[in-house]
Amino acid sequence: MITDPAYEVAPWTLRESELNLDLLPQSESVFALSNGHIGWRGNLDEGEPNGLPGSYLNGLHELHPLPYAEAGYGYPESGQTVINVTNGKLIRLLVDDEPFDLRYGTVRKHERELDMRAGVLRRSCEWVSPAGRAVRVTSVRMVSFKQRAVAAISYEVEPLDSQVRVVVQSELAANEELPRQAGDPRVAAALESPLRPEEHFADGTRLRLIHATTRSALRLAVAADHRVSGPEGTTQMSSESTADVSRLTVTSVLEVGQRLRLEKFVGYGWSAARSLPALRDQADAALVGARDTGWQGLLDQQHAYLDDFWERADVEVDGDTEIQQAVRFALFHVLQSGARAEERAIPAKGLTGSGYDGHTFWDAETVVLPLLGFTAPQAAAEVLRWRQNTLPAAKTRASDLGLSGAAFPWRTINGEEASGYWPAGTAAFHINADIADAVVRYVATTGDTAFEADTGLELLVETARLWRSLGHHDHAGAFHVDGVTGPDEYSAIADDNTYTNLMAQANLTAAADAAERHPRHAAAFGVTDEETAAWRDAAAAMTLPYDEELGVHEQSAGYTRHQRWDFDGTAADRYPLLLHYPYFDLYRKQVVKQADLVLALYLRGDAFTPEQKTRDFAYYEPITVRDSSLSAYCQSVVAAEVGHLALAYDYLGETALMDLEDLENNARDGLHIAALAGTWTALVAGFGGMRLFDGDSLRFAPRLPGALSRLAFRLLFRGRRLRVEVKETTATYTLADGAPLEILHYEKPFTLTEGTPVVRELPKVPHRPQPPQPPGRAPLHRPHHKG
């Protein structure tokens, strides 16, 4: 999309200078607004035309049966699907009885702008009706970071060349018709009319609808209130409601130079437990707070919230204006996905669309939470508290599978497994270690020992118990984890997946260490000295498959003896392979959907020597097809670390522009939140070389590709604000505030004190031949390479 002439490259905004209906579904995703609790897709105010209507509440879902051709013990019985909740965005307009519909009449001008500093979506349109009446419509939309349950819109209409009679209809609408899509497992299941009406109300400027889901038994209340201003004596209002629609109608006669303005405040609430009256009061109370604050007050709160965020999170890039825009776009949307989630998950698409049925996967903990830990740590903590809240379901799942501890779901909304395909779902046990890793990283980043004791320890203990029961010691004492699926979903039911084993090893060790730090809390969970000793024994004896002849680590035991995929015989239009080839064929071949062992090189870099990283990366590059948006970011990080800076820069471009250029052709279903977070990771961990070191410190090994002349980033670490600026030959480290901090620059420690920058020289990066990629699957080359 960013390559379309209608989209401008700017450092703080995403601006669309004209409306292209062919790009409408994608634009609805990139212009989406959210706060982690409420999500509004960037649909046009009038609702039509649209690509995918979308209003979401984090966690609100409906259940549906999971049919099986052949059932089996332990198969999940119900799937979970995010539903399009009551739409509070709708504001319809009639101009002298002509509906304001951009498919008819003449559009003189149409602009939209996502402002990432103000946190709003602005729209301006000049339209001539089929009858020749010209009007200007402007709107500003926001979902409040400060007031969690509130979203709001300002809407103005004015005539341009003659008197007009206008009718504005502000609505709450439930059970909107959705487009049907089939043939792609990444899209959502279509549920018709998922909301059962319970109450409707309209009185004066106030509207309300209350609905409930049938199978999941969740109740939803949405209320709206308005402030209307227009020419005195010509403006009239009326309201009405039915089961699925509650409407305020405003009519006015406008002369040239006059405006009709409507401010709309919308309050949302949902619950599995609260009564209808309690939920009604909750939505109404949210509106009282919004009205008391007022439209300008809400804007001021939004700007102040984002000023604080950018002060601790901004990334500056000199030399590539597209990447500069993309990384701020990424940071903004990742913040939107989790800022006010508050003990809810972060779905793979955030609240920007219904892709993947609104499920959360392991990439939330692996990719998204590290970013939030350094920029919005409270949001990261809330996601992990949600995981703790779902432990009962995870422990039940482990018991069903004959295992101890907790078996967290591969994909879910409510904490129960929602995948009916067990080789990619249940067998992907690495999700347990990914959650444990997120706990360890959060505590290391924040120093929050109270969180570790109250929340993190229980997660570490129950996931460690899973590994001890899932794996086994052989006759020689080596510890194996057999029959699992790693991050690469083109390989399933493998023995000793290296990524899984290394992450499980860290999980076991971290659980034992945390139990020793918090003996009273550990005792409450039944942890004994014998159990922690068993965890340490398993970790020390963990098997890591290695091919001595090739001199590389195997993705799993025996992987390098598999036949290689016929890449030369695979046409470009046959990707992604999962849509064109049976898994049976994919599972038997050396073809990698997304970085698996290479991800281990990043997350468990301490387990490899520099030489091993270089050889392993070179081996897996030619067989990694990146049929997943989760691959490019970590390939960028490892490519930068081993010295392939131009390739790392290309991969940065791929993850950064995944949605802005719709590289996977599915941005219509929502944004790829993990790929967006990966943009930050590729810059900060890749070219900034940032790693957690020895549990409680930071290490940097920065190096820039030739195209970039400067990279600067800010982050929070243990209550301190740190700024790092990297240029061609130097790195400057500044502690903006906080107690002295010891960090490492290329393994050499030094101490930062507040307000005193420290400059260090950068070593030269050794030149190495760049490894190839599968034919036709190399990342697009970024322009302006200097070598």
C-alpha positions, -999 to 999 in steps of 0.1 A, spaced: 0 0 0 28 24 9 40 21 -28 5 33 -40 7 70 -49 -22 77 -25 0 69 5 27 93 16 59 85 35 61 107 66 78 102 99 48 105 122 17 99 101 3 75 76 -17 96 51 -39 85 23 -45 113 -2 -73 96 -22 -97 67 -17 -90 35 -36 -119 11 -31 -97 -18 -43 -75 -12 -12 -103 -6 12 -100 -38 32 -62 -33 37 -67 4 46 -93 -6 72 -66 -26 89 -38 -1 88 -61 27 99 -75 6 128 -76 22 163 -74 2 195 -63 4 231 -60 -34 237 -95 -35 251 -116 -19 223 -107 -23 187 -123 -3 158 -113 -11 122 -107 19 100 -141 15 83 -156 46 67 -178 65 91 -210 57 71 -202 20 72 -204 14 34 -186 5 13 -165 -18 34 -141 -47 32 -146 -61 66 -168 -44 92 -150 -47 125 -156 -37 161 -139 -59 187 -136 -64 224 -106 -83 236 -116 -117 247 -152 -115 236 -158 -146 215 -183 -173 205 -178 -210 205 -185 -233 176 -182 -271 171 -149 -285 157 -160 -313 134 -137 -343 128 -138 -369 101 -124 -393 127 -125 -383 163 -98 -391 188 -93 -390 226 -82 -355 238 -93 -336 207 -107 -301 214 -144 -301 211 -150 -264 205 -134 -237 185 -134 -201 195 -139 -172 172 -137 -135 178 -170 -118 169 -178 -84 154 -195 -67 183 -219 -38 183 -207 -11 159 -204 23 176 -186 40 147 -216 44 124 -226 79 114 -247 80 83 -254 112 63 -281 122 38 -278 153 17 -311 165 5 -323 129 8 -293 115 -11 -273 90 10 -236 101 14 -221 71 -4 -188 74 -22 -197 49 -48 -221 74 -62 -219 111 -71 -184 127 -74 -156 126 -49 -136 158 -53 -113 151 -24 -108 123 1 -80 122 27 -74 101 57 -45 104 82 -34 82 111 -16 105 135 7 84 157 16 112 181 -20 123 186 -35 88 185 -64 97 162 -76 89 127 -86 120 107 -108 121 76 -117 149 52 -140 145 22 -155 168 -4 -184 151 -22 -210 162 -48 -242 142 -47 -258 129 -78 -282 158 -76 -253 183 -76 -252 193 -39 -216 197 -27 -206 191 10 -175 188 30 -174 161 57 -146 159 83 -143 135 112 -118 126 139 -119 92 156 -102 79 187 -101 49 210 -89 62 244 -58 49 260 -67 68 292 -103 58 295 -103 21 287 -139 16 279 -144 47 258 -141 55 221 -152 88 205 -158 106 172 -162 142 162 -182 146 129 -189 178 109 -207 185 77 -209 218 59 -223 229 24 -198 242 -1 -219 261 -27 -256 262 -17 -281 256 11 -286 219 19 -308 200 42 -288 173 60 -298 143 80 -272 127 103 -279 93 117 -257 81 146 -262 44 153 -253 15 174 -257 -16 152 -253 -53 160 -251 -84 139 -238 -67 108 -235 -88 77 -199 -100 71 -182 -112 39 -178 -149 35 -143 -162 29 -132 -198 24 -102 -218 15 -76 -202 38 -71 -215 73 -58 -181 84 -92 -164 81 -120 -164 106 -149 -188 108 -181 -170 97 -207 -169 124 -241 -155 114 -259 -132 139 -238 -143 169 -253 -117 192 -287 -125 209 -306 -92 218 -314 -87 254 -322 -49 257 -325 -19 235 -329 18 245 -330 52 230 -338 84 248 -328 119 238 -291 118 228 -285 85 246 -285 51 230 -279 16 243 -279 -20 231 -273 -51 253 -267 -85 237 -254 -120 247 -237 -148 229 -254 -182 229 -227 -208 234 -200 -188 253 -226 -171 275 -209 -137 274 -229 -105 278 -221 -72 260 -234 -37 266 -227 -7 244 -240 28 251 -235 61 233 -242 97 241 -239 128 219 -233 166 219 -248 183 189 -243 218 177 -257 235 146 -275 266 133 -300 277 160 -336 270 152 -329 246 124 -316 216 142 -340 188 153 -333 155 170 -351 123 175 -341 88 187 -354 52 183 -343 17 189 -349 -19 179 -333 -52 189 -302 -47 168 -302 -9 161 -303 21 183 -303 55 164 -301 92 170 -313 113 140 -303 149 136 -317 171 109 -306 206 100 -308 232 72 -273 245 65 -263 277 46 -229 281 31 -205 288 60 -226 269 86 -217 236 101 -235 208 118 -212 192 144 -218 160 163 -196 146 191 -202 109 198 -190 91 229 -193 53 230 -189 31 261 -183 -6 260 -185 -34 286 -186 -72 286 -186 -99 311 -191 -136 316 -204 -131 352 -221 -97 356 -258 -93 354 -276 -72 328 -283 -43 351 -246 -43 363 -233 -43 328 -258 -16 317 -245 6 346 -209 -1 336 -214 11 300 -234 41 312 -207 50 338 -180 50 311 -201 75 292 -204 98 322 -167 99 325 -163 106 288 -188 134 288 -173 150 318 -139 149 302 -153 163 269 -140 158 234 -110 182 238 -102 166 271 -101 132 256 -78 145 228 -55 161 254 -54 129 275 -45 108 243 -17 132 233 -2 132 268 -3 94 270 15 91 237 40 118 245 51 97 275 52 66 254 74 81 226 97 96 252 106 61 264 101 41 231 109 61 200 132 48 173 149 72 149 163 60 116 184 81 92 189 70 57 156 52 50 123 72 53 101 42 47 117 23 76 114 54 98 77 56 91 73 18 94 90 14 128 68 41 143 37 26 127 48 -7 142 54 7 177 20 25 176 1 -6 166 19 -29 191 11 -4 218 -25 -3 206 -27 -41 208 -18 -44 245 -18 -10 263 -51 -16 281 -56 -54 275 -54 -59 313 -53 -96 319 -63 -104 284 -42 -119 256 -27 -101 226 -42 -117 195 -21 -124 164 -40 -96 146 -44 -75 177 -79 -59 175 -74 -48 138 -93 -77 122 -107 -112 126 -78 -131 110 -69 -164 128 -103 -161 145 -88 -136 169 -66 -162 185 -34 -156 204 -3 -178 196 32 -182 210 45 -152 191 28 -129 216 52 -140 243 82 -145 220 81 -113 199 56 -88 212 62 -90 250 99 -83 248 91 -50 230 65 -41 256 88 -51 284 112 -24 273 86 3 264 53 -4 282 62 -30 309 28 -29 326 12 -42 294 36 -71 292 29 -80 328 -9 -80 322 -6 -106 294 14 -129 316 -12 -125 344 -38 -136 318 -17 -167 312 -16 -173 350 -54 -170 351 -57 -197 324 -35 -221 343 -65 -243 354 -74 -249 317 -37 -256 309 -33 -280 338 -65 -298 327 -52 -301 292 -19 -316 305 -38 -341 326 -59 -351 295 -26 -357 277 -12 -378 305 13 -352 315 21 -332 346 21 -294 350 5 -272 324 1 -277 286 -7 -242 273 -28 -241 241 -12 -234 207 -40 -211 197 -68 -197 220 -89 -169 232 -102 -182 265 -73 -204 275 -86 -236 261 -70 -252 230 -89 -242 198 -68 -260 172 -84 -292 158 -51 -301 140 -30 -317 168 3 -321 149 7 -284 146 -14 -276 177 -10 -299 207 24 -311 197 38 -275 196 47 -278 233 73 -251 229 45 -226 237 51 -235 274 88 -226 272 80 -194 253 57 -183 281 84 -191 306 110 -172 286 87 -142 285 85 -144 323 123 -145 326 127 -116 302 101 -95 319 117 -99 353 152 -93 339 140 -62 321 120 -47 350 136 -61 381 100 -68 393 107 -94 419 72 -91 434 57 -101 400 81 -130 399 69 -143 432 32 -137 427 28 -146 390 60 -157 373 70 -184 397 37 -204 392 41 -202 355 77 -213 356 69 -242 380 40 -256 360 58 -254 327 89 -270 341 67 -299 354 54 -303 319 89 -307 304 100 -332 331 70 -354 324 71 -349 286 108 -358 282 128 -387 294 164 -398 302 178 -426 280 200 -454 291 231 -432 289 215 -404 309 208 -380 280 174 -361 282 151 -362 252 119 -346 242 103 -367 215 74 -363 192 70 -325 192 65 -297 167 89 -267 168 83 -232 154 86 -246 118 51 -258 110 64 -277 79 80 -302 103 59 -320 128 61 -348 154 99 -346 155 123 -359 181 145 -335 200 137 -303 181 167 -281 190 147 -249 196 122 -267 218 150 -285 238 170 -253 243 140 -233 254 129 -262 277 164 -263 292 162 -226 300 127 -231 314 138 -259 337 168 -239 350 148 -207 355 121 -226 375 147 -241 398 164 -208 403 131 -189 410 120 -216 434 153 -211 453 148 -173 454 112 -177 467 111 -208 489 79 -199 507 60 -193 475 75 -224 459 65 -246 489 29 -234 484 30 -249 450 44 -282 464 79 -277 450 105 -299 467 143 -300 466 140 -333 449 118 -318 422 142 -289 415 171 -312 414 153 -333 388 147 -301 367 184 -293 369 194 -328 359 172 -327 329 184 -293 318 221 -304 322 215 -336 301 193 -319 274 200 -334 239 210 -310 211 212 -328 177 243 -320 158 255 -333 124 292 -339 128 297 -345 91 281 -312 80 292 -293 111 258 -279 118 231 -283 144 201 -302 132 166 -286 135 156 -320 150 171 -354 153 179 -368 118 166 -336 100 197 -332 78 193 -367 63 158 -358 50 153 -352 13 155 -315 3 124 -299 -11 124 -295 -49 127 -257 -48 136 -254 -85 104 -273 -94 81 -251 -73 65 -223 -92 63 -189 -75 25 -191 -74 26 -222 -53 36 -203 -22 26 -204 6 32 -242 3 6 -250 29 -22 -239 5 -9 -261 -24 8 -292 -10 -2 -318 16 14 -316 50 24 -353 46 48 -342 18 61 -311 36 68 -330 68 91 -354 51 113 -328 34 139 -303 43 119 -271 38 114 -246 66 82 -225 68 97 -200 93 129 -197 112 132 -225 138 168 -233 145 177 -198 135 153 -185 161 172 -206 186 204 -188 175 188 -156 186 169 -165 217 195 -190 230 225 -174 215 245 -184 247 243 -220 236 262 -215 203 297 -203 194 301 -175 169 314 -201 144 284 -224 149 260 -195 144 277 -186 111 276 -222 98 240 -229 110 227 -197 95 243 -205 62 228 -240 62 192 -231 69 190 -200 47 187 -220 14 158 -240 27 137 -214 46 108 -202 24 93 -177 49 57 -187 44 51 -171 77 54 -134 87 73 -146 119 105 -154 100 120 -123 86 126 -105 118 148 -131 135 166 -139 102 174 -102 102 187 -103 137 209 -133 132 221 -121 97 233 -89 114 250 -108 142 270 -131 118 280 -102 95 255 -103 66 244 -67 70 229 -62 36 208 -93 39 198 -82 75 186 -49 60 166 -67 34 149 -88 60 142 -57 81 124 -42 51 103 -73 48 91 -74 84 87 -36 85 66 -34 54 47 -67 59 14 -49 62 21 -15 47 29 -33 14 6 -63 21 35 -87 14 15 -118 25 -17 -107 7 -38 -109 38 -36 -75 55 -73 -73 48 -79 -97 77 -59 -75 102 -23 -66 108 5 -89 117 13 -77 153 43 -100 158 59 -89 125 53 -53 135 71 -60 168 98 -77 148 105 -44 131 117 -30 165 135 -63 172 154 -62 139 165 -27 146 173 -28 183 185 -64 187 198 -67 151 216 -35 142 217 -23 178 230 -57 189 210 -56 222 209 -87 243 201 -95 279 233 -105 296 238 -127 327 202 -122 338 203 -86 350 224 -65 325 223 -53 289 249 -60 262 252 -41 229 271 -50 198 258 -24 173 266 -24 136 248 -5 108 241 -15 72 255 8 46 221 24 38 216 37 73 237 66 86 222 67 121 200 46 144 188 58 178 165 41 202 151 46 236 140 20 262 132 14 298 154 -9 318 149 -16 355 133 18 361 159 37 341 155 55 307 183 47 284 191 61 249 214 45 224 226 62 193 246 43 166 265 60 138 289 46 112 319 42 135 306 50 170 279 42 195 268 67 222 251 55 254 231 80 275 213 73 308 185 99 307 174 92 343 179 67 371 206 52 392 240 43 376 238 13 353 266 -11 341 262 -23 305 285 -40 280 297 -27 246 311 -57 227 318 -76 259 335 -47 276 316 -34 306 313 2 317 291 22 340 266 49 328 256 77 351 227 100 346 232 127 320 268 117 310 270 102 275 296 75 269 310 71 234 325 38 221 341 29 188 326 2 166 348 -26 154 348 -35 117 324 -62 106 342 -91 88 330 -97 52 315 -131 45 298 -145 14 261 -141 16 242 -174 17 215 -180 -9 178 -184 -3 154 -208 -21 148 -197 -57 123 -168 -58 121 -165 -20 149 -140 -14 137 -109 4 132 -79 -17 164 -58 -18 162 -25 -1 174 5 -22 205 25 -16 228 -3 -5 264 10 -4 279 -24 -4 
